[in-house]
Structures are given as C-alpha cells and as structure tokens.
Amino acid sequence: VFNAGGRYTKSDSKIAQLVPTPPFAMWRDESDRGWGAVGQLGLNYKGLNESLTISAAHNIFPGSGTSGTTERTSFTFSFWKRFTYELYGTLSGGYYLNRAKPGEFSRQRIDEDSMAIYPGIRYEFDKDKSVEATYSYHRTKYNVSNTTVDRNAVFVRLRIQHELFN
C-alpha cells in the first residue's frame, strides 16, 4: 500500500490576553495556515496461520493533551499467529514522532517521541465466545521539558455475542 499527497491545514484558536482594566482579560482569535506533505507506505501479509502488517506514515493529527495539532511520523506493526484452532497470540506496537513549532499549528512547541507495544493472547471457545488478555506498555519522551512518562496496563476481555434478530 502506498499513498502520498499534500494537505492544507487551518488552525483557529481563541487566546486570552491580559489587560490592566476589568475584566482583565480579552479574547482574541488567531488563525494559522500551512501546507505540508502526507503519505503512507505499508506492507500486508496474510497467511493461513499468521498475519503481519508494517507501515510508515506522515500526517497531521490533534495533539494529545495540547491546544494544537502536530505533524506525526509513525512506524507501526501488527502481527498475529494462530497456535491451535482456538488459541492465538498477537503483538503490535509503534514508534511515533510528534512535532509542531509555535505558531505553525499549535500555540506551543511540541517535540515528543513515543513508543508503544501490545503483546496479547486470545482463546476462542467457539465463534461467539472468547477471552483475551493484553499487556500495554507505552513510553513518551517530552523533549521540550526533558521528561519521560511510562504507562503499563493489563486488559482482560471476555467476549460473548448472540444474534438478536434472524
């Protein structure tokens, strides 16, 4: 899979500006515009007992926990392997680079590197019932403040589905 192109982005925001007289703050509108490149390159493989997807992409996304948007470059993968008819394992993850200059698409500078990995195992009792356990590890390095945040989580999911209408 390959696609490439351009994008035009317009970011609108309201900025509070302090003034010496009541109400002590005035709101003003600001707008940023810009052109940039977008693209994705991916490889998909599907076998009888395994599947693999690898991709690299560049696009613009809302900045998580920020007041703007970021240019994101990502490298991701997803793999699953069936061990028996009922049991299979999964492994997915990615590496993400989030960048924005002040006044480009965001009010502040954004410079983050993130890495995530998600190993899991799933057992299917039949086509309508399964149980799955997944571990999630995520690390984000905030280069502007030179801090790193780690997150660990374990998910257990029981899935039962039943047809309501014939």
PyMOL commands that set and color helices and strands:
alter all, ss='L'
color gray80, all
select strands_A, chain A and resi 2-18+25-46+50-62+69-82+87-100+110-126+129-142+147-160
alter strands_A, ss='S'
color yellow, strands_A
deselect
rebuild
show_as cartoon
